[in-house]
Amino acid sequence: MFLRAAASLLLAAGFWTVLSVPTACAQALNIYATGTSFGCADVEFDVAGNLYATGGANTSGKIYKIPPGGGTASLFVSSGLYWPWGLAMSPGGTLYVCDRGDQNVANAGAIYSVSATGVLTLFKGGLPECLFIVFDPAGNLYAAAYSQNKIIKISSDGVVSDYATGIGVVSNFLYQMSFDVAGNLYVGVQQGMYKIGPGGSSVTQIFDGAGQSMGHIQWADDRFILGTYGHRQLVYWSPTTGLKNLLAKSSTLCPPAPPASPGVLAGNTTPATAFMFEPTGMRIHDGKVFVGDYGCHDVRSFDLPLFTPTAGSTWGRLKVMYR
């Protein structure tokens, strides 16, 4: 997470500036990893380039591990989780997972640290249901308590407090979160995105109508690529363009079955792998965007530069830092 913040600083400083409108690019939406047979809810990288993905529900929770470069996932954590969802890497390099728990039991949510060998250690239990988690550079952990429309802050020593409340309406779920370099926290909601000021000082709706903004990546100036779980699309949003589709709306098919018509990523016709059924958590790593597909049980990837730069790109410097 600290690495993402460092990259956001470079972006905000003008080392990588982009137009507000997506432009045609030649890359396809590729299948990076398969074998997450219990679904793929969220994804996260470690410093060695291994990718982790959560899946499973109703006592069958799993964490998968995919080697650098992609391929077939292997089981990393096969027991001890009820319904794992969000993953986050701490500033010190430890993986954490949010287990939303049994929906029929109050405050069954829990967050665990995960060792390099897949051993779970309870960090905090007795939490309301949450889907996604995120760290700030200081090592504080934030959990989106979707059933209570609030963000919970958990300090490194386990002290729990409300960070921001009143996010969306009662029926809204809260999804993936991310910090920018100024300390603003962004959170996807059932139909859009909210921005929370530093320290939880303000809660502002940025946009609405996206259709379950479950995953996102962001640039400076409130620009986003979203994975809309409900609409089965990848979309771009900026204050000047509004919502723009990057990926044609999916059919119910998962690759390698050919769709009735080809998918479209950034204005280009691409193979059947361009379709996404249920896009979930998203990450940036080594110059690419990675998206979990819960319905197709795989991870997709595409090159990050979907936009025409207005100044000389220093992406070669950024790609090592921004993941």
C-alpha positions as CSV (number, residue, x, y, z in Angstrom):
1,M,0.0,0.0,0.0
2,F,2.9,2.3,0.7
3,L,4.2,1.6,-2.7
4,R,0.9,2.7,-4.2
5,A,1.0,5.9,-2.2
6,A,4.5,6.6,-3.5
7,A,3.4,6.1,-7.1
8,S,0.4,8.4,-6.5
9,L,2.8,11.1,-5.4
10,L,4.7,10.8,-8.6
11,L,1.5,10.9,-10.6
12,A,0.2,13.9,-8.7
13,A,3.5,15.7,-9.2
14,G,3.1,15.4,-13.0
15,F,5.6,12.6,-13.8
16,W,2.7,10.8,-15.5
17,T,-0.1,13.0,-16.9
18,V,-2.9,11.6,-19.0
19,L,-5.8,12.8,-21.1
20,S,-9.2,12.4,-19.6
21,V,-10.6,10.3,-22.4
22,P,-9.7,6.6,-23.0
23,T,-8.0,6.0,-26.3
24,A,-7.7,2.9,-28.4
25,C,-4.9,0.5,-27.4
26,A,-3.9,-2.7,-28.9
27,Q,-3.8,-4.9,-25.8
28,A,-6.3,-7.6,-25.1
29,L,-7.8,-8.5,-21.7
30,N,-5.8,-11.7,-21.0
31,I,-6.4,-14.6,-18.7
32,Y,-3.5,-14.3,-16.2
33,A,-4.4,-17.1,-13.8
34,T,-6.9,-20.0,-13.6
35,G,-7.7,-22.6,-11.0
36,T,-9.5,-20.5,-8.4
37,S,-12.3,-23.0,-8.4
38,F,-14.2,-21.4,-5.5
39,G,-14.3,-18.0,-7.1
40,C,-12.0,-15.0,-7.1
41,A,-13.1,-12.2,-4.8
42,D,-10.0,-10.1,-4.3
43,V,-6.4,-10.2,-5.4
44,E,-3.1,-8.9,-3.9
45,F,0.6,-9.1,-4.8
46,D,3.6,-9.6,-2.6
47,V,7.0,-8.1,-3.2
48,A,8.2,-11.2,-5.0
49,G,5.4,-11.0,-7.6
50,N,3.3,-13.8,-6.2
51,L,-0.4,-13.1,-6.6
52,Y,-3.0,-14.2,-3.9
53,A,-6.7,-14.5,-4.4
54,T,-9.6,-15.3,-2.1
55,G,-12.5,-17.6,-2.8
56,G,-15.0,-19.9,-1.2
57,A,-17.9,-19.3,1.2
58,N,-20.0,-21.0,3.9
59,T,-17.0,-22.6,5.8
60,S,-15.2,-23.4,2.6
61,G,-13.0,-20.3,2.4
62,K,-9.8,-20.5,0.5
63,I,-6.7,-18.4,-0.4
64,Y,-5.0,-19.2,-3.6
65,K,-1.4,-18.4,-4.7
66,I,-0.4,-17.8,-8.3
67,P,3.4,-17.7,-9.2
68,P,5.0,-14.7,-10.8
69,G,4.0,-14.5,-14.5
70,G,0.7,-16.2,-13.9
71,G,-0.6,-19.8,-14.5
72,T,-2.6,-22.2,-12.5
73,A,-3.4,-21.3,-8.9
74,S,-2.5,-23.5,-6.0
75,L,-4.2,-23.7,-2.6
76,F,-2.3,-21.5,-0.1
77,V,-4.8,-21.5,2.8
78,S,-7.4,-24.4,2.6
79,S,-9.1,-24.2,6.0
80,G,-9.8,-21.8,8.9
81,L,-11.8,-19.2,6.9
82,Y,-15.5,-19.0,6.6
83,W,-16.1,-16.5,3.8
84,P,-12.8,-14.6,3.0
85,W,-12.9,-11.6,0.7
86,G,-10.6,-8.6,0.9
87,L,-6.8,-8.9,0.9
88,A,-4.2,-6.3,1.8
89,M,-0.5,-6.2,2.1
90,S,0.8,-4.3,5.1
91,P,3.6,-1.8,4.8
92,G,5.9,-4.4,6.3
93,G,5.0,-7.0,3.7
94,T,2.6,-9.2,5.7
95,L,-0.6,-10.4,3.9
96,Y,-3.9,-9.8,5.7
97,V,-7.4,-11.2,4.8
98,C,-10.9,-10.1,5.8
99,D,-13.3,-13.0,6.6
100,R,-16.8,-11.6,6.4
101,G,-18.0,-14.6,8.5
102,D,-21.5,-16.2,8.8
103,Q,-24.1,-13.6,7.7
104,N,-26.6,-15.1,10.2
105,V,-24.3,-14.4,13.1
106,A,-23.9,-10.8,14.4
107,N,-20.3,-9.4,14.4
108,A,-18.9,-12.6,12.9
109,G,-16.3,-10.7,10.8
110,A,-12.6,-11.2,11.5
111,I,-9.3,-10.1,10.0
112,Y,-6.3,-12.5,10.0
113,S,-2.6,-12.1,9.2
114,V,-1.3,-14.7,6.9
115,S,2.3,-16.0,7.2
116,A,4.6,-16.8,4.3
117,T,3.7,-20.5,4.7
118,G,-0.1,-19.9,4.9
119,V,-0.6,-19.9,8.6
120,L,-3.5,-17.7,9.9
121,T,-3.2,-15.6,13.0
122,L,-6.3,-13.7,14.3
123,F,-5.6,-10.0,14.2
124,K,-9.1,-8.7,15.1
125,G,-12.4,-10.6,15.6
126,G,-16.0,-9.6,16.5
127,L,-16.3,-7.2,13.6
128,P,-19.4,-6.5,11.5
129,E,-19.4,-7.9,8.0
130,C,-16.8,-6.4,5.7
131,L,-15.7,-7.1,2.2
132,F,-12.5,-5.1,1.5
133,I,-9.6,-3.8,3.6
134,V,-6.7,-1.4,3.1
135,F,-3.7,-0.1,5.0
136,D,-2.4,3.4,5.2
137,P,1.3,4.1,5.1
138,A,1.4,4.3,9.0
139,G,0.2,0.7,9.2
140,N,-3.4,1.4,10.3
141,L,-5.9,-1.0,8.8
142,Y,-9.3,0.0,7.4
143,A,-12.3,-2.2,6.9
144,A,-15.5,-1.4,4.9
145,A,-18.4,-2.5,7.2
146,Y,-21.0,-2.7,4.4
147,S,-23.9,-3.7,6.7
148,Q,-23.4,-0.5,8.7
149,N,-22.4,2.0,5.9
150,K,-19.2,2.9,7.6
151,I,-15.4,2.5,7.5
152,I,-13.7,1.1,10.6
153,K,-10.2,2.0,11.5
154,I,-8.1,-0.6,13.4
155,S,-4.7,0.6,14.7
156,S,-1.6,-1.6,14.6
157,D,-2.2,-2.5,18.2
158,G,-5.8,-3.5,17.5
159,V,-7.8,-0.5,18.7
160,V,-11.1,-0.2,16.8
161,S,-12.8,3.1,16.0
162,D,-15.2,4.5,13.4
163,Y,-13.3,6.3,10.7
164,A,-16.2,7.5,8.6
165,T,-20.0,6.9,8.8
166,G,-23.0,7.7,6.6
167,I,-21.5,6.3,3.4
168,G,-24.2,5.7,0.9
169,V,-27.7,4.5,2.0
170,V,-28.7,1.6,4.2
171,S,-29.0,-0.7,1.2
172,N,-25.6,0.1,-0.2
173,F,-22.7,-2.4,0.1
174,L,-19.2,-0.9,0.5
175,Y,-16.5,-2.3,-1.7
176,Q,-12.8,-1.8,-2.5
177,M,-10.9,1.1,-0.9
178,S,-7.8,3.0,-1.8
179,F,-5.8,6.0,-0.4
180,D,-4.3,8.9,-2.5
181,V,-1.2,10.8,-1.5
182,A,-3.2,13.5,0.2
183,G,-4.8,11.0,2.6
184,N,-8.2,10.9,0.9
185,L,-9.8,7.5,1.1
186,Y,-11.9,6.3,-1.8
187,V,-14.5,3.5,-1.5
188,G,-16.8,2.0,-4.1
189,V,-20.4,1.6,-3.1
190,Q,-23.4,-0.2,-4.6
191,Q,-23.7,2.2,-7.5
192,G,-20.7,4.6,-7.5
193,M,-17.8,6.0,-5.5
194,Y,-17.3,8.1,-2.3
195,K,-14.4,10.2,-1.2
196,I,-13.6,10.5,2.5
197,G,-11.3,13.4,3.5
198,P,-8.1,12.9,5.6
199,G,-8.9,11.7,9.0
200,G,-12.5,10.9,8.0
201,S,-13.2,14.6,8.0
202,S,-15.7,14.6,5.2
203,V,-17.8,12.1,3.2
204,T,-18.6,13.1,-0.4
205,Q,-20.3,11.2,-3.2
206,I,-18.1,11.5,-6.4
207,F,-20.5,9.8,-8.8
208,D,-23.5,7.4,-9.1
209,G,-24.9,5.0,-11.6
210,A,-21.9,2.7,-12.1
211,G,-23.6,-0.6,-11.1
212,Q,-21.8,-2.2,-8.1
213,S,-18.3,-0.6,-8.3
214,M,-16.7,-3.5,-6.6
215,G,-13.1,-3.0,-7.7
216,H,-11.2,0.1,-8.8
217,I,-7.8,1.6,-9.5
218,Q,-7.3,5.3,-9.4
219,W,-5.1,8.2,-10.6
220,A,-4.8,11.7,-9.3
221,D,-7.7,14.1,-9.9
222,D,-10.3,11.5,-9.2
223,R,-9.9,9.4,-12.3
224,F,-10.8,5.7,-12.0
225,I,-11.0,2.4,-13.9
226,L,-13.9,0.4,-12.3
227,G,-14.9,-3.2,-12.3
228,T,-18.7,-3.0,-12.2
229,Y,-19.8,-6.4,-10.8
230,G,-23.5,-5.6,-11.4
231,H,-23.1,-4.5,-15.0
232,R,-20.3,-6.9,-15.9
233,Q,-18.1,-4.3,-17.4
234,L,-14.9,-2.4,-17.1
235,V,-15.5,1.4,-17.1
236,Y,-13.5,4.6,-16.9
237,W,-14.6,7.7,-15.0
238,S,-13.2,11.2,-14.7
239,P,-14.8,14.5,-13.7
240,T,-14.7,15.6,-17.3
241,T,-15.9,12.5,-19.1
242,G,-18.2,10.8,-16.7
243,L,-18.6,7.0,-17.2
244,K,-17.1,5.5,-20.3
245,N,-17.2,1.8,-21.2
246,L,-13.8,0.1,-21.7
247,L,-15.3,-3.4,-22.1
248,A,-18.5,-4.4,-23.8
249,K,-21.1,-5.8,-21.5
250,S,-20.6,-9.5,-20.8
251,S,-22.7,-12.3,-21.8
252,T,-23.1,-15.2,-19.3
253,L,-20.2,-17.0,-21.0
254,C,-16.7,-17.5,-19.6
255,P,-13.6,-18.1,-21.7
256,P,-12.7,-20.1,-23.7
257,A,-16.3,-20.4,-24.9
258,P,-16.7,-17.9,-27.8
259,P,-19.2,-15.1,-27.2
260,A,-21.9,-14.2,-29.7
261,S,-19.9,-11.0,-30.5
262,P,-16.4,-10.0,-29.5
263,G,-15.6,-8.0,-26.4
264,V,-14.1,-4.5,-26.7
265,L,-11.4,-3.1,-24.5
266,A,-10.5,0.5,-25.0
267,G,-12.1,0.7,-28.5
268,N,-10.5,-2.5,-29.9
269,T,-12.0,-5.8,-30.8
270,T,-10.4,-8.5,-28.8
271,P,-10.8,-12.3,-28.3
272,A,-13.4,-14.0,-26.1
273,T,-11.1,-13.4,-23.1
274,A,-12.2,-9.7,-23.2
275,F,-15.4,-10.7,-21.6
276,M,-15.7,-10.5,-17.8
277,F,-18.6,-12.1,-15.9
278,E,-18.3,-10.7,-12.4
279,P,-15.2,-8.4,-12.0
280,T,-14.2,-7.9,-8.4
281,G,-11.0,-6.7,-6.7
282,M,-8.4,-4.9,-8.9
283,R,-4.6,-4.2,-8.4
284,I,-1.8,-2.7,-10.4
285,H,1.5,-4.5,-10.7
286,D,4.5,-4.1,-13.0
287,G,2.7,-2.0,-15.5
288,K,-0.5,-4.0,-15.7
289,V,-4.0,-4.1,-14.2
290,F,-5.2,-7.3,-12.6
291,V,-8.9,-8.0,-12.1
292,G,-10.4,-11.0,-10.3
293,D,-13.4,-12.5,-12.0
294,Y,-15.6,-14.1,-9.4
295,G,-18.0,-15.8,-11.8
296,C,-15.4,-17.2,-14.2
297,H,-13.0,-18.3,-11.4
298,D,-9.9,-16.6,-12.9
299,V,-7.8,-13.5,-12.9
300,R,-7.6,-11.2,-16.0
301,S,-4.9,-8.7,-16.9
302,F,-4.3,-5.8,-19.3
303,D,-1.6,-3.2,-19.8
304,L,-2.1,-0.1,-17.7
305,P,-1.5,2.7,-20.3
306,L,-5.0,3.0,-21.7
307,F,-4.5,6.7,-22.2
308,T,-2.5,9.0,-24.4
309,P,0.1,10.8,-22.3
310,T,0.2,14.6,-22.6
311,A,3.8,14.7,-21.5
312,G,6.8,12.4,-21.6
313,S,6.0,9.1,-19.9
314,T,8.2,7.8,-17.1
315,W,6.2,4.6,-16.8
316,G,9.4,2.6,-16.7
317,R,10.3,4.2,-13.4
318,L,6.7,3.9,-12.0
319,K,5.9,0.3,-12.9
320,V,8.3,-1.1,-10.3
321,M,6.8,1.1,-7.6
322,Y,3.1,1.0,-8.3
323,R,1.4,-2.2,-7.6
